[in-house]
Amino acid sequence: MKRKTWKLLLLGGALTFIVLFGIEMSTTGIERIYGPMDGSEPYANGGDRAYYANETDRRIAELEKELDDVRRIAYGDAYGRDNNRLPGMPVEEDTAAVNRIADSTSGILQTASSKGIRFFASLFDGLLN
């Protein structure tokens, strides 16, 4: 009986660690994409220089700026504006149907994972309090 108790205790500790580690990893991933959840700014701007959290964020910002410059060169002055060539004609979507489906699917998965995380957090909060 004593041996079974230790095995169950070890299994429960391992499961708790795995769940908490998963929550931490998903929170880190969400913050990397959408920014901090507490509403604070992810970066502190100091004049012309921006201070980044790490080297990866700095590199991503450089690549986004470079991509913006390439788009501005490719599309010319029309980049960033609605440019209707014929009045009264609807604007065609620039994104493919596959991208729109992927965006909606990712939104559903994000909602499901967020609700799952909240469920586990409330479960452990109820156990600890």
C-alpha positions as CSV (number, residue, x, y, z in Angstrom):
1,M,0.0,0.0,0.0
2,K,2.8,2.4,0.9
3,R,4.6,1.7,-2.4
4,K,1.4,2.4,-4.4
5,T,1.0,5.7,-2.7
6,W,4.5,6.9,-3.6
7,K,3.9,5.8,-7.2
8,L,0.7,7.8,-7.4
9,L,2.3,10.8,-5.7
10,L,5.2,10.7,-8.2
11,L,2.7,10.3,-11.2
12,G,0.7,13.3,-9.9
13,G,3.8,15.4,-9.5
14,A,5.0,14.5,-13.0
15,L,1.5,15.4,-14.5
16,T,1.4,18.6,-12.6
17,F,4.9,19.6,-13.9
18,I,3.9,18.7,-17.5
19,V,0.7,20.7,-17.4
20,L,2.4,23.8,-15.8
21,F,5.3,23.6,-18.2
22,G,2.8,23.4,-21.1
23,I,0.9,26.4,-19.8
24,E,4.2,28.4,-19.5
25,M,5.3,27.4,-23.0
26,S,1.9,28.4,-24.5
27,T,1.9,31.7,-22.6
28,T,5.4,32.5,-23.9
29,G,4.3,31.6,-27.5
30,I,1.2,33.8,-27.3
31,E,3.2,36.7,-25.8
32,R,5.8,36.4,-28.6
33,I,3.0,36.8,-31.2
34,Y,0.5,39.1,-29.6
35,G,2.7,40.9,-27.0
36,P,2.4,40.8,-23.2
37,M,-1.0,39.8,-21.7
38,D,-0.9,42.5,-19.0
39,G,-1.2,45.3,-21.5
40,S,2.3,46.7,-21.1
41,E,4.5,47.5,-24.1
42,P,6.9,44.7,-25.2
43,Y,9.7,47.2,-26.0
44,A,10.9,50.4,-24.6
45,N,11.7,53.0,-27.3
46,G,14.6,55.3,-26.6
47,G,14.8,57.9,-29.2
48,D,15.8,56.4,-32.6
49,R,17.0,53.2,-31.0
50,A,14.6,50.5,-29.8
51,Y,15.5,48.1,-27.0
52,Y,14.4,44.6,-27.7
53,A,13.8,41.8,-25.2
54,N,16.3,39.5,-27.0
55,E,18.3,39.1,-30.2
56,T,15.5,37.2,-32.0
57,D,13.0,40.1,-31.5
58,R,15.5,42.6,-32.9
59,R,16.1,40.4,-35.9
60,I,12.4,40.0,-36.5
61,A,11.9,43.8,-36.4
62,E,14.7,44.2,-38.9
63,L,13.2,41.7,-41.3
64,E,9.7,43.2,-41.0
65,K,11.2,46.6,-41.8
66,E,13.0,45.1,-44.8
67,L,9.9,43.4,-46.0
68,D,8.0,46.7,-45.7
69,D,10.6,48.4,-47.9
70,V,10.5,45.6,-50.5
71,R,6.7,45.9,-50.7
72,R,6.9,49.7,-51.0
73,I,9.3,49.3,-53.9
74,A,7.2,46.6,-55.5
75,Y,3.9,48.3,-55.2
76,G,5.1,51.9,-55.5
77,D,2.9,54.7,-54.1
78,A,-0.2,52.4,-54.0
79,Y,1.2,50.4,-51.0
80,G,-0.8,50.9,-47.9
81,R,-3.8,52.6,-49.6
82,D,-7.0,51.5,-51.1
83,N,-6.5,51.9,-54.8
84,N,-9.7,51.3,-56.7
85,R,-9.0,51.2,-60.4
86,L,-12.6,51.3,-61.5
87,P,-15.2,53.1,-59.4
88,G,-18.0,50.9,-58.2
89,M,-16.1,47.6,-58.7
90,P,-15.4,45.6,-55.5
91,V,-11.9,45.3,-54.3
92,E,-10.5,41.8,-54.8
93,E,-9.0,40.0,-51.8
94,D,-5.2,39.8,-51.9
95,T,-5.2,36.7,-49.7
96,A,-5.8,33.3,-51.1
97,A,-8.7,31.2,-49.9
98,V,-6.3,28.8,-48.2
99,N,-4.9,31.6,-46.1
100,R,-8.3,32.7,-45.1
101,I,-9.2,29.2,-44.0
102,A,-6.0,28.8,-42.2
103,D,-6.6,32.1,-40.3
104,S,-10.1,31.0,-39.2
105,T,-8.8,27.6,-38.2
106,S,-6.0,29.1,-36.2
107,G,-8.5,31.4,-34.5
108,I,-10.6,28.4,-33.5
109,L,-7.6,26.5,-32.2
110,Q,-6.4,29.5,-30.3
111,T,-9.8,29.9,-28.6
112,A,-9.8,26.2,-27.7
113,S,-6.3,26.3,-26.3
114,S,-7.0,29.4,-24.3
115,K,-10.2,27.9,-22.8
116,G,-8.2,24.7,-22.0
117,I,-5.5,26.7,-20.3
118,R,-8.0,28.6,-18.3
119,F,-9.7,25.4,-17.3
120,F,-6.5,23.9,-16.0
121,A,-5.5,27.1,-14.3
122,S,-8.9,27.3,-12.5
123,L,-8.6,23.6,-11.6
124,F,-5.2,24.0,-10.0
125,D,-6.3,27.4,-8.4
126,G,-9.2,25.5,-6.8
127,L,-6.9,22.8,-5.5
128,L,-4.3,25.2,-4.1
129,N,-6.8,27.7,-2.5
